[in-house]
Amino acid sequence: MSLSIHEVPPTDAPLALLLLADPSESKVRAYLPGRTLFRRAAWTAPSPASARW
């Protein structure tokens, strides 16, 4: 199992998540350009057959 982090362009920012921190959509959209965003890739559990205990 590994962690994979990817850069996300500001145009693909998770607006709903950002609006939880700042409810002003106009302000969120104003500070996104020029920012670097990252996301964790979707995690999938390993199958029991591949688990090594």
C-alpha positions in Angstrom: 0.0 0.0 0.0 1.4 3.4 -0.9 0.3 7.0 -0.7 0.1 8.9 -4.0 -0.2 12.7 -4.1 -1.0 14.6 -7.2 -0.9 18.3 -8.1 -4.3 19.7 -9.0 -4.6 22.8 -11.2 -6.6 25.7 -9.6 -9.4 25.2 -12.2 -10.0 21.7 -10.7 -10.0 22.8 -7.1 -12.6 21.1 -4.8 -14.7 24.2 -4.5 -17.2 22.6 -2.1 -14.4 21.7 0.3 -12.8 25.2 0.1 -16.2 26.8 0.8 -16.3 25.0 4.1 -13.3 27.1 5.2 -14.4 30.3 3.5 -18.1 30.6 2.6 -17.4 33.5 0.1 -17.2 31.9 -3.3 -15.9 35.1 -4.9 -13.0 35.3 -2.4 -12.1 31.6 -2.9 -12.1 32.1 -6.6 -10.0 35.2 -6.2 -7.2 33.5 -4.2 -7.0 30.3 -6.3 -5.1 31.6 -9.3 -1.3 31.1 -8.8 -1.8 28.7 -6.0 -0.5 25.1 -5.9 -3.0 22.5 -4.8 -2.5 18.8 -4.0 -4.8 15.9 -3.5 -4.3 12.4 -2.3 -5.1 9.7 -4.9 -8.0 7.4 -4.2 -7.0 4.7 -1.8 -8.1 1.1 -2.4 -7.6 -1.6 0.2 -5.4 -4.5 -0.9 -7.1 -7.8 -1.5 -6.9 -10.4 1.2 -4.8 -12.6 -1.1 -2.1 -9.9 -1.4 -2.0 -9.1 2.3 1.3 -10.1 3.9 1.2 -10.5 7.6 
